[in-house]
């Protein structure tokens, strides 16, 4: 501590070094890594109203659909590949078995590999009592074990997911948001290795470059919106016997068990996207990012190119 900082501390003032640390923390939380505290910034209207509304609607809808979907999965916590279930060779299973000492253990099987997952998958506590179940009760809605209501919640919120998605795509095409920000460009593929390195080094686009989505964002959003989302809807429809009877081609595309497995993979692809998305929002400036998704306004540093 310097003499001036010691004097300030004795006077009850915050030392200059602590002030600098506090300013850095606040700047990081607001504008992210590799941003300059005190740098002049200008507002930029980044997100249209329909983008913001669909974003928050989807966040809530997907949370309920994931947790109610795990409730449905728990009724038969195993996945298979093909038209029918091969109980002896699941792609994935979350079950329970007796060990050599006759104690029940949770077992997660992925292909030929088995792992002890007691307490989390296969065998976990429900209201303080151990129970055989695929996913734990804190991951399922509604309640610990309520298959009938879980199916109703899942199908009810599926309507919001589909209608919200269709409305978003229609408005994105009409406003050219899709053509400008969501459809990948040829350069996105050629610049992808460099962009990945820049993001790994926390060097996010600044200045004019931050006014549009970068290549990683376009490729990711295109995959999520135009590949994973339609796939999860189609595989979900395939699992309905009523719809299978009305539209037999759904079963021709894949068997019901394969559809269930693909549906599960797509659901957890959404979850993986969510975690990566949240991590990047925090690292690139949580305050600025959340504000822009609420008000539409993003604050840009006046200087800076694609990466600094």
C-alpha positions in Angstrom: 0.0 0.0 0.0 1.4 3.4 -0.9 1.6 6.4 1.5 -1.4 8.1 -0.2 -3.5 4.9 -0.1 -2.6 4.4 3.7 -3.6 8.0 4.4 -6.8 7.5 2.5 -7.6 4.3 4.4 -6.9 6.0 7.8 -9.3 8.8 6.7 -12.0 6.2 6.0 -11.8 6.7 2.2 -11.6 3.8 -0.3 -7.9 3.3 -1.5 -7.2 4.2 -5.1 -6.2 0.6 -5.8 -9.5 -0.8 -4.5 -11.3 1.8 -6.5 -9.5 0.6 -9.7 -10.4 -3.0 -8.9 -14.1 -2.0 -8.3 -14.2 -0.1 -11.5 -12.7 -3.0 -13.4 -15.3 -5.4 -11.9 -18.2 -3.1 -12.7 -16.9 -2.6 -16.2 -16.5 -6.3 -16.7 -20.0 -7.1 -15.5 -21.4 -4.4 -17.8 -19.2 -4.5 -20.9 -17.2 -7.7 -20.6 -13.7 -8.9 -21.0 -11.2 -6.9 -23.0 -13.2 -3.7 -22.7 -11.7 -0.4 -21.6 -13.0 1.3 -18.4 -14.1 4.9 -19.2 -14.0 4.3 -23.0 -16.5 6.6 -24.8 -19.6 4.6 -25.9 -22.4 5.3 -28.3 -25.9 3.6 -28.2 -26.9 1.4 -31.1 -30.4 -0.1 -31.6 -29.5 -3.8 -32.0 -32.6 -5.9 -31.3 -36.0 -5.2 -32.7 -39.1 -5.6 -30.5 -40.1 -9.0 -32.0 -36.6 -10.4 -31.5 -36.7 -9.4 -27.8 -40.2 -10.7 -27.2 -39.6 -14.1 -28.9 -36.3 -14.4 -27.0 -37.9 -14.1 -23.6 -41.0 -16.2 -24.5 -38.7 -19.0 -25.8 -36.6 -18.9 -22.7 -39.6 -19.6 -20.4 -41.2 -22.1 -22.8 -38.1 -24.1 -23.3 -37.4 -24.3 -19.6 -40.9 -25.8 -18.9 -40.7 -28.1 -22.0 -37.3 -29.5 -20.9 -38.4 -30.2 -17.3 -41.8 -31.6 -18.3 -40.0 -33.6 -21.0 -37.8 -35.2 -18.4 -40.9 -36.0 -16.4 -42.2 -38.0 -19.5 -38.7 -39.6 -20.0 -38.7 -40.9 -16.4 -41.7 -43.1 -17.3 -39.3 -45.2 -19.3 -35.8 -43.9 -18.7 -34.1 -45.5 -21.7 -33.5 -44.6 -25.3 -33.1 -46.9 -28.3 -32.2 -46.8 -32.0 -34.6 -48.2 -34.5 -38.3 -48.8 -35.0 -38.8 -50.8 -31.8 -37.1 -50.9 -28.3 -34.2 -53.3 -27.9 -34.2 -53.5 -24.1 -30.9 -55.3 -23.9 -29.0 -52.7 -26.0 -30.2 -49.2 -25.1 -28.4 -46.1 -26.5 -28.9 -44.5 -23.1 -30.5 -45.7 -19.9 -30.8 -44.3 -16.3 -31.7 -47.2 -14.2 -30.9 -48.8 -10.8 -29.3 -52.2 -10.0 -28.2 -54.1 -6.9 -24.5 -54.2 -6.2 -22.5 -57.1 -4.7 -23.6 -56.0 -1.2 -27.3 -55.9 -2.2 -27.5 -52.1 -2.1 -29.4 -50.3 -4.8 -27.2 -48.2 -7.0 -28.1 -45.7 -9.7 -26.5 -46.8 -13.0 -26.1 -44.7 -16.2 -25.5 -46.6 -19.3 -24.3 -45.0 -22.5 -23.9 -47.6 -25.2 -21.8 -50.4 -23.7 -20.4 -48.2 -20.9 -21.9 -48.1 -17.4 -21.3 -45.6 -14.7 -22.4 -45.3 -11.0 -24.7 -42.3 -10.8 -26.3 -42.9 -7.5 -27.8 -39.7 -6.0 -28.3 -38.0 -9.4 -29.4 -40.4 -12.2 -31.2 -43.7 -11.8 -31.5 -43.6 -8.0 -32.0 -40.3 -6.1 -34.0 -38.9 -3.2 -37.6 -37.8 -3.5 -38.9 -35.8 -0.5 -35.9 -37.2 1.5 -36.6 -40.8 0.6 -34.4 -42.7 -2.0 -36.3 -43.7 -5.1 -35.7 -45.4 -8.5 -36.1 -42.7 -11.1 -34.2 -41.5 -14.2 -33.7 -37.8 -13.6 -33.9 -36.3 -10.0 -37.1 -34.6 -8.9 -35.6 -31.1 -9.0 -35.2 -31.5 -12.8 -38.8 -32.4 -13.5 -42.1 -30.6 -13.7 -44.8 -30.7 -12.5 -43.8 -32.3 -9.2 -41.6 -35.3 -8.6 -43.7 -37.9 -10.4 -46.8 -36.9 -12.4 -46.7 -38.4 -15.9 -50.2 -37.4 -17.0 -49.8 -33.7 -16.0 -46.3 -33.7 -17.3 -47.6 -34.7 -20.8 -50.2 -32.0 -20.7 -47.7 -29.3 -19.7 -45.3 -30.5 -22.4 -47.9 -30.5 -25.2 -49.5 -27.2 -24.1 -46.2 -25.3 -24.1 -45.2 -27.0 -27.4 -47.9 -24.9 -29.1 -46.2 -21.7 -27.7 -42.9 -23.0 -29.0 -44.1 -23.7 -32.5 -46.2 -20.5 -32.8 -43.5 -18.3 -31.4 -40.9 -19.9 -33.7 -43.1 -19.5 -36.8 -43.9 -15.9 -36.0 -40.2 -15.1 -35.3 -39.1 -16.6 -38.7 -41.9 -14.8 -40.6 -40.9 -11.4 -39.0 -37.2 -12.1 -39.4 -37.6 -12.8 -43.1 -39.9 -9.8 -43.6 -37.5 -7.4 -41.8 -34.5 -9.1 -43.5 -33.1 -9.8 -40.0 -32.7 -13.5 -41.1 -31.0 -12.6 -44.4 -28.7 -10.1 -42.7 -27.9 -11.8 -39.3 -29.0 -15.4 -39.3 -28.2 -16.9 -42.7 -24.5 -17.9 -42.9 -22.2 -16.3 -45.4 -19.4 -18.0 -47.3 -16.8 -16.0 -45.3 -18.2 -17.3 -42.0 -16.8 -20.8 -42.8 -13.4 -19.5 -44.0 -13.0 -17.2 -41.0 -14.4 -19.8 -38.5 -11.0 -21.0 -37.1 -9.8 -17.5 -36.6 -13.1 -16.5 -34.9 -13.0 -19.4 -32.6 -9.4 -18.5 -31.5 -10.5 -14.8 -31.0 -13.5 -15.9 -28.8 -11.3 -18.3 -26.8 -8.9 -15.3 -26.1 -12.0 -13.3 -25.1 -11.4 -10.8 -27.9 -15.0 -10.0 -28.9 -16.0 -7.7 -31.8 -16.0 -4.0 -31.1 -16.9 -0.8 -32.8 -18.6 -1.2 -36.2 -17.9 -4.9 -36.2 -20.2 -5.3 -33.2 -23.2 -3.9 -35.0 -23.8 -7.2 -36.8 -23.7 -10.8 -35.8 -20.3 -12.5 -36.3 -19.7 -15.8 -38.1 -20.0 -17.9 -35.0 -23.3 -16.3 -34.1 -24.8 -16.8 -37.5 -23.7 -20.4 -37.8 -25.0 -21.2 -34.3 -28.3 -19.4 -34.6 -29.0 -20.9 -38.0 -28.3 -24.4 -36.7 -30.6 -23.8 -33.6 -33.4 -22.1 -35.4 -33.5 -23.8 -38.8 -32.1 -27.3 -38.0 -32.6 -28.3 -34.3 -35.9 -26.6 -33.8 -37.7 -28.1 -36.8 -36.1 -31.5 -36.0 -37.3 -31.5 -32.4 -40.9 -30.7 -33.6 -40.9 -33.4 -36.2 -39.5 -36.1 -33.9 -42.0 -35.0 -31.2 -44.9 -35.4 -33.7 -43.5 -38.9 -34.7 -44.0 -40.1 -31.1 -47.7 -39.4 -31.3 -49.7 -42.5 -32.4 -52.6 -40.3 -33.6 -50.4 -38.2 -35.8 -48.5 -41.3 -37.1 -51.9 -42.6 -38.3 -52.7 -39.3 -40.0 -49.2 -38.8 -41.4 -47.5 -42.2 -42.0 -44.4 -40.6 -43.6 -43.3 -39.5 -40.1 -42.6 -43.1 -39.3 -40.9 -43.6 -42.7 -38.4 -40.9 -41.8 -37.3 -42.7 -38.7 -38.8 -45.3 -36.3 -40.6 -44.2 -33.2 -37.6 -45.1 -30.9 -35.1 -43.4 -33.2 -37.4 -40.3 -33.2 -37.4 -40.4 -29.3 -33.7 -40.6 -29.2 -33.2 -37.7 -31.7 -35.8 -35.7 -29.7 -33.8 -36.2 -26.6 -30.5 -35.2 -28.3 -32.1 -32.0 -29.7 -33.5 -31.1 -26.3 -30.0 -31.4 -24.7 -28.6 -29.5 -27.7 -30.8 -26.6 -26.7 -29.5 -27.0 -23.1 -25.9 -26.9 -24.3 -26.6 -23.9 -26.4 -28.1 -22.2 -23.4 -25.1 -22.8 -21.2 -22.6 -21.6 -23.9 -24.9 -18.6 -24.6 -25.0 -17.6 -21.0 -21.3 -18.0 -20.6 -20.6 -15.7 -23.6 -23.1 -13.2 -22.4 -21.3 -12.9 -19.1 -17.9 -12.7 -20.7 -18.9 -10.2 -23.4 -20.8 -8.0 -21.0 -23.9 -9.2 -19.1 -25.2 -5.7 -18.3 -24.9 -4.5 -21.9 -26.3 -7.8 -23.3 -29.3 -8.0 -21.0 -30.1 -4.3 -21.4 -30.1 -4.7 -25.2 -32.4 -7.7 -25.0 -34.8 -5.7 -22.8 -34.6 -2.2 -24.4 -33.0 -3.0 -27.8 -30.1 -0.6 -27.2 -26.5 -1.8 -27.2 -23.6 0.5 -26.2 -20.6 0.3 -28.5 -17.1 1.5 -27.9 -16.4 4.3 -30.3 -13.1 2.8 -31.4 -12.1 -0.7 -32.3 -12.4 -3.0 -35.3 -13.4 -6.6 -35.6 -11.2 -7.7 -32.6 -8.8 -6.0 -30.4 
